[in-house]
Amino acid sequence: MAEHMSKSKRWIEIVLMPLVVAGVGAFGTFVITSQQQKSAEIRADADRQIKLLEIFSTKIASSDERERILGLHILSALVDNALVEKLAKAVSTTEQEPGPVRKVAEEVAARAVTAAIEGFWTLRPENQPPDYQVNGLRIAWDETGLKVFGDQWKGDVTFDGKNGYYDWKFDDGRAGRTDITLDDTGVLHGKVRQEKGPGQNKIKWTYWATRKAE
């Protein structure tokens, strides 16, 4: 127990605290800007983010596995997904043995990476304006991982924060792969290619997609 606490303390001092301090500093700047804007709602949200970081840093140093897991779940509530990913990965790499804490840390990091593409997207042919909508899809997590759902089709998603793909399959047996890229403006680009299934005209097109607020 004492050895574990000593290692946790060293890890907090060397690895975690610089990241937490950086996060608090970023949110502190946000609070100052918000105060200048005189927005009580924005200030309250920024204060909440700082408090979440403080709670996380306390719980993740605990010798109680349940407390560390709770700290990771609290961490996932932060709005800065890049910071969430860094902190969660730092936790996963310091767990000496595979176990619940490492598993949860890896899951939290993965969710932070994919947060930018989760939700409902409206699709349009490449180079068409946003109001030229022809289809839609939803990207969401379930108990087995990140999934994509369309009209009578679904698939498994792999995404690294910028690029990825999803393998899809229609109820009628048509199947293929769509390569995806998220650009700096938040537009999702997809190259759809049918590889299996019926139909003389194989599905093949490139779309641009915009995430729709829900």
C-alpha positions in Angstrom: 0.0 0.0 0.0 2.7 2.5 1.0 4.7 1.6 -2.1 1.7 2.2 -4.3 1.0 5.5 -2.7 4.6 6.6 -3.2 4.5 5.7 -6.9 1.2 7.5 -7.3 2.6 10.6 -5.7 5.7 10.5 -7.9 3.5 10.0 -11.0 1.2 12.9 -10.0 4.2 15.2 -9.5 6.1 14.2 -12.6 3.4 13.4 -15.2 -0.1 14.4 -14.2 0.3 17.8 -12.5 2.0 19.6 -15.4 -1.0 18.6 -17.6 -3.5 19.5 -14.9 -1.8 22.9 -14.4 -1.8 23.5 -18.1 -5.5 22.7 -18.2 -6.3 24.9 -15.3 -4.3 27.7 -16.8 -6.2 27.4 -20.1 -9.5 27.5 -18.4 -8.3 30.3 -16.2 -7.6 32.4 -19.3 -11.1 31.4 -20.6 -12.6 32.7 -17.3 -10.8 36.0 -17.6 -12.0 36.4 -21.2 -15.5 35.4 -20.1 -15.5 38.0 -17.3 -14.6 40.6 -19.9 -17.6 39.5 -21.9 -19.7 39.7 -18.7 -21.3 36.3 -19.3 -22.2 34.6 -16.1 -23.2 31.4 -17.8 -19.8 31.1 -19.6 -17.9 31.9 -16.4 -19.9 29.3 -14.5 -19.1 26.6 -17.1 -15.3 27.5 -17.0 -15.3 27.4 -13.2 -17.0 23.9 -13.4 -14.3 22.7 -15.7 -11.5 23.8 -13.3 -13.3 22.1 -10.5 -13.6 18.8 -12.4 -9.8 18.9 -13.0 -9.2 19.4 -9.3 -11.5 16.5 -8.4 -9.8 14.3 -11.0 -6.3 15.0 -9.8 -7.4 14.1 -6.2 -9.2 10.9 -7.0 -6.6 9.5 -9.5 -4.0 9.5 -6.8 -6.1 7.3 -4.5 -5.0 3.8 -3.7 -8.7 2.7 -4.1 -9.3 1.4 -7.6 -12.9 2.5 -7.5 -11.8 6.1 -6.7 -9.4 6.1 -9.7 -12.1 4.8 -12.0 -14.5 7.5 -10.7 -11.8 10.1 -11.4 -11.5 8.9 -15.0 -15.3 9.2 -15.5 -15.2 12.7 -14.0 -12.3 13.5 -16.5 -14.5 12.5 -19.4 -16.9 15.4 -18.6 -14.3 18.0 -19.6 -15.0 19.9 -22.8 -11.3 20.0 -23.9 -11.1 16.6 -25.5 -7.4 16.9 -26.3 -6.6 17.4 -22.6 -8.9 14.5 -21.7 -7.1 12.2 -24.2 -3.6 13.2 -22.8 -4.6 12.7 -19.2 -6.4 9.4 -19.8 -3.5 8.0 -21.8 -1.1 9.1 -19.0 -3.2 7.1 -16.5 -3.3 4.0 -18.8 0.5 3.9 -19.2 1.2 4.1 -15.5 -1.1 1.2 -14.5 1.4 -1.6 -14.0 -1.0 -4.5 -14.6 -4.0 -4.8 -17.0 -7.2 -4.2 -15.0 -10.3 -2.1 -14.7 -8.5 1.2 -14.3 -6.4 0.8 -17.4 -9.4 -0.4 -19.4 -11.5 2.6 -18.4 -8.6 5.0 -19.1 -8.2 3.5 -22.6 -11.9 3.9 -23.2 -12.0 7.5 -22.0 -9.0 8.3 -24.2 -10.7 6.6 -27.2 -13.9 8.5 -26.6 -12.1 11.8 -26.5 -10.4 11.1 -29.8 -13.7 10.3 -31.5 -15.8 13.0 -29.9 -15.3 15.2 -32.9 -17.3 12.9 -35.2 -20.0 11.6 -32.8 -23.5 12.7 -33.6 -25.8 13.1 -36.7 -24.3 14.2 -40.0 -26.1 15.5 -43.1 -24.5 14.4 -46.4 -24.2 16.1 -49.7 -22.2 15.3 -52.9 -18.7 16.7 -53.0 -18.4 20.4 -53.7 -22.2 21.0 -53.2 -23.4 23.7 -50.7 -24.5 22.7 -47.2 -28.2 23.1 -48.1 -27.9 20.4 -50.9 -28.6 17.5 -48.5 -29.1 14.0 -49.9 -28.7 11.7 -47.0 -27.7 11.4 -43.3 -25.9 9.1 -40.9 -25.3 8.9 -37.2 -22.0 8.0 -35.4 -22.3 6.8 -31.9 -20.8 4.4 -29.3 -22.5 1.2 -28.2 -21.4 -1.6 -26.0 -19.0 -3.0 -28.7 -17.4 0.2 -29.9 -17.9 3.2 -32.3 -20.6 2.6 -34.8 -22.2 4.3 -37.8 -25.9 4.0 -38.6 -27.6 4.9 -41.9 -30.9 4.2 -43.7 -31.1 0.4 -43.6 -27.3 0.0 -43.1 -24.7 0.2 -40.3 -21.0 -0.3 -39.8 -18.0 -0.3 -37.5 -15.9 2.9 -37.3 -12.1 3.3 -36.9 -11.0 6.9 -36.3 -7.8 8.5 -35.0 -9.0 12.1 -34.6 -8.3 13.1 -38.2 -8.6 10.2 -40.5 -10.3 6.8 -40.5 -12.9 4.6 -42.1 -16.0 2.6 -41.6 -17.0 -0.8 -43.0 -20.7 -0.8 -43.8 -23.3 -3.3 -44.8 -26.9 -2.9 -46.0 -29.7 -5.2 -45.0 -29.9 -6.5 -48.6 -26.2 -7.7 -48.5 -24.4 -4.8 -50.1 -21.2 -4.0 -48.3 -18.1 -1.8 -48.6 -15.9 0.7 -47.0 -15.9 4.5 -46.6 -12.7 6.4 -46.0 -13.3 9.5 -43.9 -11.3 12.7 -43.1 -12.3 15.5 -40.8 -10.9 18.8 -42.0 -10.0 21.9 -39.9 -13.4 23.5 -40.6 -15.3 20.5 -39.1 -16.5 19.1 -42.5 -16.3 15.3 -42.7 -15.2 14.0 -46.1 -16.2 10.5 -47.1 -15.2 8.3 -50.1 -17.8 5.6 -50.4 -17.0 2.3 -52.3 -19.2 -0.8 -52.5 -17.1 -4.0 -52.5 -19.7 -6.7 -52.2 -23.3 -7.5 -52.8 -26.0 -7.2 -55.5 -26.5 -4.5 -58.0 -25.2 -3.6 -61.4 -24.4 -0.1 -60.4 -22.1 -0.3 -57.5 -22.3 2.4 -54.9 -19.4 4.8 -55.5 -19.4 8.5 -54.5 -17.7 11.1 -52.5 -19.6 13.2 -49.9 -19.1 16.2 -47.7 -20.9 16.1 -44.4 -21.9 18.7 -41.8 -22.7 17.7 -38.2 -26.1 18.8 -37.1 -26.8 20.1 -33.7 -29.2 17.9 -31.7 
